[in-house]
Amino acid sequence: MRNSALVVVDMLYDFIDGSLACQNADNAVRNTLRFIDSQTKGQGGEEHEILDTFPILFIRDHHPADHSSFKDYGGIWPAHCVQNTEGASIYKSVLDAVKQHDPQAPILTKGDNVAVDEYSILANEASAKKLLAMIEEKGIQEIYVAGLCGDYCVGNSIKDLVA
């Protein structure tokens, strides 16, 4: 799996058990942890570093409290993943699994512009620039994507990454 990476999209408390909890989120978390574990073990089961061989990065919704997508401000969603709240935090077991192997795993944000819906990570100019630079720098040719809200943020991020 050289030249591969894992992008973990919106494994956040609000999408697991919060204001926009996704159906079967616990299964998605379990499967993501299983996949991470399979990539961080050698064939004999020994631990190995994944930083150079299999980079992992996080993408998270990170909205200001008055985001235009929230119902209270004319949008269609309940308030979720509000900056500096537990709901916007990466789910602890997933964060710990990644940080155990790469303490510097990047966290890219989307949705931080109050006036713009950003379902795809590539819709956020600053995060898109960082992601694309990492892909080029590490020569990544294959990207695995795990996450929640598959029909919105995961799906749109995949569509844009493929394009």
Secondary structure, 3 states (H helix, E strand, C coil): CCCEEEEEECCEHHHHCCCCCCCCHHHHHHHHHHHHHHHCECCCCCECCCCCCCCEEEEEECECCCCCCEHHHCCCECCCCECCCHHHCECHHHHHHHHHHCCCCCEEEECCCCCCCCCCHHHCHHHHHHHHHHHHHCCCCEEEEEECCHHHHHHHHHHHHHC
